[in-house]
Amino acid sequence: MSKDLEFGDALDERDYGLIISEYGELKGIWIPEGQDDDEVPSVIVNICKIFFGIDPNEDNETLH
C-alpha cells in the first residue's frame, strides 16, 4: 500500500479500520460515517479481543 494514500481513502464506505502504533498497540478504530452509534461488528470485536484484550462495544478505559 502506498504511503501517499490517505487512511480514509483506502476504505470503502462500510469498512472499519484499526489504527495500530509502531509498537503494535491499538490506538483507535476508524468507524464508517453514520455508524457511530451502531455496535462494532462481531468479527472486528473478536480481532480486538484476541489481539488487544478489549471489546470495542464496551467502555474500555485502558488496554491490558
Backbone atoms as SQL, in Angstrom:
CREATE TABLE atoms (id INTEGER PRIMARY KEY, chain TEXT, resi INTEGER, resn TEXT, atom TEXT, x REAL, y REAL, z REAL);
INSERT INTO atoms VALUES
  (1, 'A', 1, 'MET', 'N', 0.843, -1.170, 0.000),
  (2, 'A', 1, 'MET', 'CA', 0.000, 0.000, 0.000),
  (3, 'A', 1, 'MET', 'C', 0.890, 1.235, 0.000),
  (4, 'A', 2, 'SER', 'N', 0.513, 2.189, -0.769),
  (5, 'A', 2, 'SER', 'CA', 1.295, 3.411, -0.902),
  (6, 'A', 2, 'SER', 'C', 1.257, 4.255, 0.367),
  (7, 'A', 3, 'LYS', 'N', 2.387, 4.843, 0.715),
  (8, 'A', 3, 'LYS', 'CA', 2.442, 5.754, 1.855),
  (9, 'A', 3, 'LYS', 'C', 1.732, 7.056, 1.546),
  (10, 'A', 4, 'ASP', 'N', 1.467, 7.339, 0.263),
  (11, 'A', 4, 'ASP', 'CA', 0.802, 8.576, -0.133),
  (12, 'A', 4, 'ASP', 'C', -0.721, 8.480, -0.047),
  (13, 'A', 5, 'LEU', 'N', -1.244, 7.290, 0.176),
  (14, 'A', 5, 'LEU', 'CA', -2.678, 7.073, 0.253),
  (15, 'A', 5, 'LEU', 'C', -3.191, 7.471, 1.633),
  (16, 'A', 6, 'GLU', 'N', -4.213, 8.307, 1.683),
  (17, 'A', 6, 'GLU', 'CA', -4.815, 8.697, 2.956),
  (18, 'A', 6, 'GLU', 'C', -5.583, 7.506, 3.538),
  (19, 'A', 7, 'PHE', 'N', -5.557, 7.386, 4.855),
  (20, 'A', 7, 'PHE', 'CA', -6.199, 6.253, 5.536),
  (21, 'A', 7, 'PHE', 'C', -7.662, 6.115, 5.113),
  (22, 'A', 8, 'GLY', 'N', -8.406, 7.192, 5.203),
  (23, 'A', 8, 'GLY', 'CA', -9.820, 7.150, 4.842),
  (24, 'A', 8, 'GLY', 'C', -10.064, 6.800, 3.392),
  (25, 'A', 9, 'ASP', 'N', -9.142, 7.175, 2.522),
  (26, 'A', 9, 'ASP', 'CA', -9.281, 6.879, 1.094),
  (27, 'A', 9, 'ASP', 'C', -9.075, 5.393, 0.795),
  (28, 'A', 10, 'ALA', 'N', -8.416, 4.679, 1.680),
  (29, 'A', 10, 'ALA', 'CA', -8.149, 3.262, 1.477),
  (30, 'A', 10, 'ALA', 'C', -9.364, 2.401, 1.826),
  (31, 'A', 11, 'LEU', 'N', -10.366, 3.008, 2.478),
  (32, 'A', 11, 'LEU', 'CA', -11.514, 2.255, 2.963),
  (33, 'A', 11, 'LEU', 'C', -12.755, 2.542, 2.127),
  (34, 'A', 12, 'ASP', 'N', -13.568, 1.498, 1.939),
  (35, 'A', 12, 'ASP', 'CA', -14.875, 1.692, 1.319),
  (36, 'A', 12, 'ASP', 'C', -15.816, 2.275, 2.362),
  (37, 'A', 13, 'GLU', 'N', -17.000, 2.693, 1.946),
  (38, 'A', 13, 'GLU', 'CA', -17.877, 3.431, 2.857),
  (39, 'A', 13, 'GLU', 'C', -18.356, 2.622, 4.055),
  (40, 'A', 14, 'ARG', 'N', -18.320, 1.298, 4.036),
  (41, 'A', 14, 'ARG', 'CA', -18.753, 0.487, 5.175),
  (42, 'A', 14, 'ARG', 'C', -17.587, -0.235, 5.861),
  (43, 'A', 15, 'ASP', 'N', -16.362, 0.091, 5.482),
  (44, 'A', 15, 'ASP', 'CA', -15.186, -0.550, 6.076),
  (45, 'A', 15, 'ASP', 'C', -14.843, 0.071, 7.431),
  (46, 'A', 16, 'TYR', 'N', -14.320, -0.765, 8.299),
  (47, 'A', 16, 'TYR', 'CA', -13.733, -0.327, 9.565),
  (48, 'A', 16, 'TYR', 'C', -12.226, -0.397, 9.399),
  (49, 'A', 17, 'GLY', 'N', -11.497, 0.345, 10.185),
  (50, 'A', 17, 'GLY', 'CA', -10.042, 0.301, 10.133),
  (51, 'A', 17, 'GLY', 'C', -9.468, 0.329, 11.534),
  (52, 'A', 18, 'LEU', 'N', -8.409, -0.432, 11.739),
  (53, 'A', 18, 'LEU', 'CA', -7.715, -0.421, 13.025),
  (54, 'A', 18, 'LEU', 'C', -6.484, 0.458, 12.894),
  (55, 'A', 19, 'ILE', 'N', -6.287, 1.330, 13.852),
  (56, 'A', 19, 'ILE', 'CA', -5.125, 2.220, 13.867),
  (57, 'A', 19, 'ILE', 'C', -4.179, 1.659, 14.924),
  (58, 'A', 20, 'ILE', 'N', -3.009, 1.209, 14.470),
  (59, 'A', 20, 'ILE', 'CA', -2.067, 0.491, 15.334),
  (60, 'A', 20, 'ILE', 'C', -0.731, 1.234, 15.346),
  (61, 'A', 21, 'SER', 'N', -0.182, 1.382, 16.543),
  (62, 'A', 21, 'SER', 'CA', 1.098, 2.077, 16.676),
  (63, 'A', 21, 'SER', 'C', 2.231, 1.230, 16.111),
  (64, 'A', 22, 'GLU', 'N', 3.383, 1.841, 15.989),
  (65, 'A', 22, 'GLU', 'CA', 4.557, 1.110, 15.504),
  (66, 'A', 22, 'GLU', 'C', 4.972, 0.005, 16.464),
  (67, 'A', 23, 'TYR', 'N', 4.438, 0.028, 17.690),
  (68, 'A', 23, 'TYR', 'CA', 4.742, -0.993, 18.696),
  (69, 'A', 23, 'TYR', 'C', 3.665, -2.062, 18.779),
  (70, 'A', 24, 'GLY', 'N', 2.663, -1.997, 17.894),
  (71, 'A', 24, 'GLY', 'CA', 1.611, -2.996, 17.853),
  (72, 'A', 24, 'GLY', 'C', 0.472, -2.740, 18.823),
  (73, 'A', 25, 'GLU', 'N', 0.395, -1.518, 19.361),
  (74, 'A', 25, 'GLU', 'CA', -0.686, -1.172, 20.283),
  (75, 'A', 25, 'GLU', 'C', -1.858, -0.581, 19.496),
  (76, 'A', 26, 'LEU', 'N', -3.072, -0.972, 19.871),
  (77, 'A', 26, 'LEU', 'CA', -4.256, -0.407, 19.239),
  (78, 'A', 26, 'LEU', 'C', -4.435, 1.023, 19.717),
  (79, 'A', 27, 'LYS', 'N', -4.464, 1.957, 18.768),
  (80, 'A', 27, 'LYS', 'CA', -4.612, 3.372, 19.112),
  (81, 'A', 27, 'LYS', 'C', -6.025, 3.872, 18.845),
  (82, 'A', 28, 'GLY', 'N', -6.742, 3.201, 17.942),
  (83, 'A', 28, 'GLY', 'CA', -8.096, 3.633, 17.637),
  (84, 'A', 28, 'GLY', 'C', -8.739, 2.763, 16.581),
  (85, 'A', 29, 'ILE', 'N', -10.030, 2.994, 16.397),
  (86, 'A', 29, 'ILE', 'CA', -10.792, 2.269, 15.381),
  (87, 'A', 29, 'ILE', 'C', -11.487, 3.292, 14.498),
  (88, 'A', 30, 'TRP', 'N', -11.267, 3.180, 13.208),
  (89, 'A', 30, 'TRP', 'CA', -11.952, 4.016, 12.223),
  (90, 'A', 30, 'TRP', 'C', -13.337, 3.398, 12.040),
  (91, 'A', 31, 'ILE', 'N', -14.374, 4.175, 12.302),
  (92, 'A', 31, 'ILE', 'CA', -15.754, 3.707, 12.177),
  (93, 'A', 31, 'ILE', 'C', -16.385, 4.430, 10.994),
  (94, 'A', 32, 'PRO', 'N', -17.089, 3.676, 10.128),
  (95, 'A', 32, 'PRO', 'CA', -17.688, 4.310, 8.951),
  (96, 'A', 32, 'PRO', 'C', -18.659, 5.434, 9.338),
  (97, 'A', 33, 'GLU', 'N', -18.693, 6.453, 8.506),
  (98, 'A', 33, 'GLU', 'CA', -19.579, 7.586, 8.736),
  (99, 'A', 33, 'GLU', 'C', -21.018, 7.110, 8.870),
  (100, 'A', 34, 'GLY', 'N', -21.716, 7.636, 9.867),
  (101, 'A', 34, 'GLY', 'CA', -23.113, 7.289, 10.088),
  (102, 'A', 34, 'GLY', 'C', -23.322, 6.050, 10.936),
  (103, 'A', 35, 'GLN', 'N', -22.234, 5.369, 11.331),
  (104, 'A', 35, 'GLN', 'CA', -22.362, 4.149, 12.125),
  (105, 'A', 35, 'GLN', 'C', -21.785, 4.318, 13.528),
  (106, 'A', 36, 'ASP', 'N', -21.599, 5.566, 13.936),
  (107, 'A', 36, 'ASP', 'CA', -21.011, 5.843, 15.249),
  (108, 'A', 36, 'ASP', 'C', -21.814, 5.247, 16.402),
  (109, 'A', 37, 'ASP', 'N', -23.122, 5.192, 16.263),
  (110, 'A', 37, 'ASP', 'CA', -23.965, 4.691, 17.343),
  (111, 'A', 37, 'ASP', 'C', -24.246, 3.197, 17.242),
  (112, 'A', 38, 'ASP', 'N', -23.827, 2.560, 16.137),
  (113, 'A', 38, 'ASP', 'CA', -24.031, 1.117, 15.956),
  (114, 'A', 38, 'ASP', 'C', -22.936, 0.343, 16.675),
  (115, 'A', 39, 'GLU', 'N', -23.244, -0.911, 17.036),
  (116, 'A', 39, 'GLU', 'CA', -22.202, -1.751, 17.620),
  (117, 'A', 39, 'GLU', 'C', -21.184, -2.123, 16.551),
  (118, 'A', 40, 'VAL', 'N', -19.948, -2.285, 16.983),
  (119, 'A', 40, 'VAL', 'CA', -18.885, -2.749, 16.087),
  (120, 'A', 40, 'VAL', 'C', -19.190, -4.207, 15.743),
  (121, 'A', 41, 'PRO', 'N', -19.066, -4.603, 14.475),
  (122, 'A', 41, 'PRO', 'CA', -19.366, -5.982, 14.071),
  (123, 'A', 41, 'PRO', 'C', -18.548, -7.016, 14.852),
  (124, 'A', 42, 'SER', 'N', -19.152, -8.182, 15.069),
  (125, 'A', 42, 'SER', 'CA', -18.537, -9.225, 15.897),
  (126, 'A', 42, 'SER', 'C', -17.175, -9.685, 15.377),
  (127, 'A', 43, 'VAL', 'N', -16.969, -9.689, 14.085),
  (128, 'A', 43, 'VAL', 'CA', -15.670, -10.096, 13.524),
  (129, 'A', 43, 'VAL', 'C', -14.569, -9.156, 14.010),
  (130, 'A', 44, 'ILE', 'N', -14.843, -7.858, 14.008),
  (131, 'A', 44, 'ILE', 'CA', -13.854, -6.876, 14.465),
  (132, 'A', 44, 'ILE', 'C', -13.690, -6.941, 15.978),
  (133, 'A', 45, 'VAL', 'N', -14.803, -7.162, 16.688),
  (134, 'A', 45, 'VAL', 'CA', -14.739, -7.334, 18.146),
  (135, 'A', 45, 'VAL', 'C', -13.827, -8.501, 18.486),
  (136, 'A', 46, 'ASN', 'N', -13.979, -9.620, 17.781),
  (137, 'A', 46, 'ASN', 'CA', -13.144, -10.799, 18.050),
  (138, 'A', 46, 'ASN', 'C', -11.665, -10.503, 17.823),
  (139, 'A', 47, 'ILE', 'N', -11.326, -9.800, 16.756),
  (140, 'A', 47, 'ILE', 'CA', -9.932, -9.427, 16.498),
  (141, 'A', 47, 'ILE', 'C', -9.402, -8.581, 17.646),
  (142, 'A', 48, 'CYS', 'N', -10.195, -7.589, 18.057),
  (143, 'A', 48, 'CYS', 'CA', -9.763, -6.693, 19.143),
  (144, 'A', 48, 'CYS', 'C', -9.602, -7.442, 20.457),
  (145, 'A', 49, 'LYS', 'N', -10.492, -8.395, 20.741),
  (146, 'A', 49, 'LYS', 'CA', -10.388, -9.175, 21.983),
  (147, 'A', 49, 'LYS', 'C', -9.143, -10.053, 21.964),
  (148, 'A', 50, 'ILE', 'N', -8.920, -10.743, 20.862),
  (149, 'A', 50, 'ILE', 'CA', -7.806, -11.682, 20.766),
  (150, 'A', 50, 'ILE', 'C', -6.459, -10.959, 20.794),
  (151, 'A', 51, 'PHE', 'N', -6.312, -9.916, 19.987),
  (152, 'A', 51, 'PHE', 'CA', -5.009, -9.275, 19.840),
  (153, 'A', 51, 'PHE', 'C', -4.745, -8.121, 20.804),
  (154, 'A', 52, 'PHE', 'N', -5.821, -7.457, 21.264),
  (155, 'A', 52, 'PHE', 'CA', -5.614, -6.261, 22.083),
  (156, 'A', 52, 'PHE', 'C', -6.280, -6.337, 23.455),
  (157, 'A', 53, 'GLY', 'N', -7.054, -7.391, 23.706),
  (158, 'A', 53, 'GLY', 'CA', -7.673, -7.579, 25.013),
  (159, 'A', 53, 'GLY', 'C', -8.794, -6.601, 25.331),
  (160, 'A', 54, 'ILE', 'N', -9.455, -6.071, 24.297),
  (161, 'A', 54, 'ILE', 'CA', -10.564, -5.157, 24.550),
  (162, 'A', 54, 'ILE', 'C', -11.778, -5.537, 23.707),
  (163, 'A', 55, 'ASP', 'N', -12.931, -5.107, 24.174),
  (164, 'A', 55, 'ASP', 'CA', -14.168, -5.221, 23.412),
  (165, 'A', 55, 'ASP', 'C', -14.565, -3.801, 23.036),
  (166, 'A', 56, 'PRO', 'N', -14.493, -3.441, 21.751),
  (167, 'A', 56, 'PRO', 'CA', -14.785, -2.068, 21.361),
  (168, 'A', 56, 'PRO', 'C', -16.242, -1.660, 21.587),
  (169, 'A', 57, 'ASN', 'N', -17.113, -2.619, 21.884),
  (170, 'A', 57, 'ASN', 'CA', -18.500, -2.288, 22.180),
  (171, 'A', 57, 'ASN', 'C', -18.720, -1.994, 23.663),
  (172, 'A', 58, 'GLU', 'N', -17.686, -2.159, 24.475),
  (173, 'A', 58, 'GLU', 'CA', -17.754, -1.868, 25.903),
  (174, 'A', 58, 'GLU', 'C', -16.962, -0.596, 26.173),
  (175, 'A', 59, 'ASP', 'N', -17.199, 0.027, 27.317),
  (176, 'A', 59, 'ASP', 'CA', -16.395, 1.177, 27.725),
  (177, 'A', 59, 'ASP', 'C', -15.071, 0.656, 28.264),
  (178, 'A', 60, 'ASN', 'N', -13.997, 0.867, 27.522),
  (179, 'A', 60, 'ASN', 'CA', -12.661, 0.407, 27.910),
  (180, 'A', 60, 'ASN', 'C', -11.796, 1.629, 28.188),
  (181, 'A', 61, 'GLU', 'N', -11.392, 1.787, 29.411),
  (182, 'A', 61, 'GLU', 'CA', -10.536, 2.917, 29.763),
  (183, 'A', 61, 'GLU', 'C', -9.079, 2.637, 29.410),
  (184, 'A', 62, 'THR', 'N', -8.638, 1.397, 29.606),
  (185, 'A', 62, 'THR', 'CA', -7.243, 1.055, 29.324),
  (186, 'A', 62, 'THR', 'C', -7.175, -0.293, 28.630),
  (187, 'A', 63, 'LEU', 'N', -6.129, -0.503, 27.893),
  (188, 'A', 63, 'LEU', 'CA', -5.855, -1.792, 27.271),
  (189, 'A', 63, 'LEU', 'C', -5.017, -2.601, 28.220),
  (190, 'A', 64, 'HIS', 'N', -5.109, -3.922, 28.159),
  (191, 'A', 64, 'HIS', 'CA', -4.232, -4.755, 29.002),
  (192, 'A', 64, 'HIS', 'C', -3.370, -5.647, 28.157);
